[in-house]
Amino acid sequence: MPRSRHTALFTLITVAALTLTGCAEPTEAADGGPDKEAARAKTPTTDVVSQVHKDEAAAKLLPAGVRETGTLRIAAAIGTPPGAFYEQDGTTLAGADIDFADAAARVLGLELKREVASFEAILPALGSGKYDLGTGNFGVTDIRRKTVDFVTYINDGQGFAVREDSELKKVTDLTQLCGLNVATGAGTTFEVTLQENLPRCAEAGKKPYEVKTYADQTAVWLSLQQNRSDVVMSTINGLRYGVSQQEGLRFLNEFKRLDVGFAFKKGTPLAPAFQAAVNRLKEDGTYDRILKKWGTTESAISASEISPPELK
């Protein structure tokens, strides 16, 4: 791909991620389908955080030392709208993960010291004590629960996207991917799911699919646009957003739902306070306003939980 086209696509997905739909339902074109141009013309500018007030009952659940310092170190994985991304200025962070973390911190009377980190580096860094918590659309899995504690705030999960000329209609079994190149993010639940199921192709007498992993979500989309991959496996919300912003692609289907949560070191004393904070946001309406702002109302949960079992 020529450099100019690469740059344009990069801008489309990352820097121009400001052009998220500002409401829960996508604008429709004359034929009743999503109007991509209209979606790109809208920017979510609603302030859903600054009016959140401290809740003393929730704040009292924090460890005394944290209440005294009033700060926590948070690692944020970015690059996948509508979760977390850089605004057009290249420095300001935006997205649902950013809003949820900032809103929860206001409920608890805390200041977050945020640092951008790669997705695959955050969970190990929690264990080492480098960060107090992390965000990055971390799905709650039974494997992760062995070393990480979660406080859930949305429900997202796994899905697929393809080029519009793909013969794939709906993936209900991973053996439907046999013989194809599948692009996904490195260190994700998608990579784990694909690798665990890879032997099933040979068992079915089919050519295995090839898993192509990338550290950057832009590279995942480029691989699909450039025909280096046949299908993308990623977050449901991220895929829906991505195909709404790019020509020639379509969301295929949801594959598996997962709870998503703030990630903490195993055994953290912070979990009860953050659970109370999320539930407080639900009570005062902030929770629903955040979901509506980012067009992800289908990801609502009824109540926050601490490290619930993986959804099956």
Disulfide bonds with the S-S distance in Angstrom:
Cys178-Cys201 2.06
